[in-house]
Each structure stands twice: as C-alpha cells, then as structure tokens.
Amino acid sequence: MASFAVSDAPAAFQLKGSSFTATVLELQSANLAEIKTQLAARTLDAAAWLQQSPVILSVEKVAESAADWAGIVALCQSFGVSLVGLRAPKTMHETLGIIGLPVLASLRPKSTEKTYDADGHRVAVEPETQPVESNAAATTQVITQPVRGGQQIYSAGDLIILAPVSAGAEVMADGHIHIYGPLRGRALAGVQGDTSAQVFCQSLEAELVSIAGRYRVADDLRSDAHWRKATRLSLSEDMLNLYDL
Amino acid sequence: MAKIIVVTSGKGGVGKTTSSAAIGTGLAMRGHRTVLVDFDVGLRNLDLIMGCERRVVYDFINVVQGDASLNQALIKDKRLDNLYVLAASQTRDKDALSVEGVGRVMSELSEQFDFIICDSPAGIEKGAHMAMYFADEAVVVTNPEVSSVRDSDRMLGLLSSKSKRAEEGRDPIKEFLLLTRYDPARVETGEMLSVTDVEEILSIKLLGVIPESQAVLKASNQGVPVIFDAESDAGQAYGDAVDRLLGADMPHRFLEVQKKGILKRLFGG
C-alpha cells in the first residue's frame, strides 16, 4: 500500500501575501560625491526616521547613466539607510540583480507618490502639468428628455441638452454644456480643469454654475441682468462672467 | 391584458389616495373591470376612503406571501359590481413586499381586470418604488406649491429610470399630471402657482385640475369616493379626468374664479 508523503510534523512556516508602506529614495543623480553630500546633510537631520523605515532605492530617473550601482547601495547603507530593495525599469534588472537586493518593477505611470522633506514632513510638490488638450475625440452627449431633480448627467466631451434641466438636477461635462431650454439646476462645465469650457442656456434660472471649479450660486446670479434670459457663461481670469446669447 | 396605472407624487398628503379612489371608481362607473391596490403597507387608508374597512379579512401582504389566495383578499365594492379593492396590511411594513411577489400578484390581477390602480405611499423608498415598478401609466398628483412640484419632478425622474419598462428598454411609462387643491382665487392674487407655471416646470401632459373643495373631506369621512358627489366641483373634475385618461379631449374646467351672480350672492350659492 502506497502511503502519501504527508508530513506529520507541525509546519515551521507559512507563506503569505502582504503589503507594506515603504519610503522611496529616488535618485536624481548618479554621482557618488553628490549623493554622499546630501545623505550626510539629511541623515544628520532625520537619522531616526530614515534608519527605521524600510527604504527602496529608485534609479528610474537616472537609468540612462552608467553608474556604480553597487557603490551607491553601499554608500546608502553606510549612512544607516535600511535598503530593502531597488526599483528600476526592466532593462536594468539583470545588471542590478548582482548587488543582492530584490529588484522591483517601475511604478505604473498613473500611480501617485507623496514627497517628504528631511524631517519627514509632507511636501507639496508641483505636479508635472500636462497641457489640458481639448479632447475632440471624446464624444458629445445629446440628451433629449428633461433632466429631472435628483438626476446627474456626465459627459466626457461636450453636453447638449434639448430639454429643461429641473431644479435639483446636476449636469456635468469635461467640455461645454449647451442647454436648449431653461437651466434650473446645477451646471458644471470643464470639470477636469478646462478653463475654456462654457455654459450656454436659453433661460438662466440656475442653482449653481461652475466652470473648472470657479462657481457662482443662484443668490449671486439672480442680481445679474441676465437672470431668466438666454445667457452664455464663461471664465475670464478666474471670474465667471455672463454674456448675452 | 390590464393597464397598470400608478398614482404617485413623492410628496405626502397631496391627494393620492383620494385620487386613486376617485379615478378607480370613475373607470368602473364607465364599465371597466377595475381593482384598486393599496401599496402603503403599515399606513393603509385606501380601504377607509373606499368605505370597505370593515370587510378586510386578508390583505396584499397575505397574498404576496401565499397565506391567502387573491380571491379571498379582494373586496368587492358595495356600489359597483366591477370595482374591487386589495387592501394593504396595517401590521406589517414595506419590507414584506418583494418584487417577485408583487409581480406575481400583478400578473394574476391582469387576467381578471381591465385596469389596476396602484395607490402609492408617499416618498421615494421601497413602497413607492414597488408601486411604480410594474406601471404602464402614471398619474403624478401635485399641489400647486413649490415643495410638491419639486418632489413630483424627482418622482418623474425615478419613473423614467427605475421602472420595469425602463430596465427592459420598452416604451417609457406614460406620465400624466393631476393638479389637485387648485384655488383660482389665490392664483389670481399671485399666491399660488398657476397651471401654466406647474406645466412649465414639469413638462408633462395635464390630465386634470381638481379644485380645492370641501366635498373631499366630507367624502373621505363618509367612505364614499368624491366622484360619486356629482354636484361638487371636485367630483365633476375627477369625472373629466377619467374621461381624459380614457382618451377623450375635454376642456379643463374650474380654472377660473366663479363669478357669483347677484341672485346667488343674495340667496347663497
């Protein structure tokens, strides 16, 4: 009788998947001397913080330059930085593998990371602003039924509504909003930040109108001469202005 | 195949039950086999307005849960042969209703009747949703008053998106506006919204305008649907509304202030 080779001994360990938060030391120069100077300055300020948290050395920004990677790793470790891994584009994985630390793949382009200064405080960093291209490829949505209170309509391009927009309704678009009827609810144009978006309606009776985040409410719009008239709303220098339509 | 009509509003106290009773009775008076179903579980009052509260043995929930057959629960109206009432439960709550159960009852009723009038509870939660889910047509009862109009608008949005017809992509529910508690004198002084104001905000077909009338309270207390009071303005207005529901093109009455002649003023009108 064959017997299964099942071990009766209790398990010594288990393998599990888990996630951890780590700090990334993103190299912006491959020059050993420059790195050493900054490390010396920084670790003097925040020794405890940097030494106790797991750190991943990212070489993505300096991937092109040939550098003494092993030397950089050793340098960091000598300053007490607990390096647990490296992060690099796939092409470099083989080269870096020799060092002996696990090599991780690059971040996906849409992921976000937070930046910290030497004291471990969060720093607001200007995101690399990409010019907002008017996405002509995004289709214009056309609505023919009245938009009732409580309903929300969103269009990734322009939005055309051939009916009234009731009080309590919300119509939003990345581009322009055209309402061939009264606007009694809220209209938000340029929701992704396009300041050139405009709102057009045959009768302005809105609860709120916003273009790229700059808004005016009914209380304010009511006192304008355009209230209950055909109006075009657009942004000029951060101010929401009303024009005859 | 029966036509399922829901009488709904969103806002409470605007005249849904009064209108359901009047419209259902009106349809039966014109020869159609009609059943009125009360969806207001826990706060039932359709049976009171219809005057059959003393004959309720089994209710809608009993039928949905299989404790009684439909024929055991249906109450025949004492005045009209082809008018029946399915009362709601007083002791349970809306969670006892299920889409499948209600669907089964609707199919069974469709075989026996020409019209099924669903009296919806107030609000937009489960009870109201259940009442409008299977509807073919909707009568949205609105008072000429801002919060009622706003709530009716919300309800219209739900009718066009959350009904079975909407989910299956069939023709949408046919919506009608029933403006109740209309007072032409107050409209003239500008205190009350006019018919045109409400029509403009809601943009749906006007089924009828029911004037504010003392006859309504009298009728409720007596358990006689107001449409039986053929002399009252409200009774006549409901009659016109039923005719329009059946396709007739009637002019709208009771929209103007009734000028009392000298004789009426002397001897009371």
Interface residues (C-beta under 8 A of the other chain):
Chain A: Q145 P146 V147 R148 G149 G150 Q151 A163 P164 S166 A167 G168 A169 R184
Chain B: R150 D153 R154 L156 G157 L158 S160 S161 I201 S203
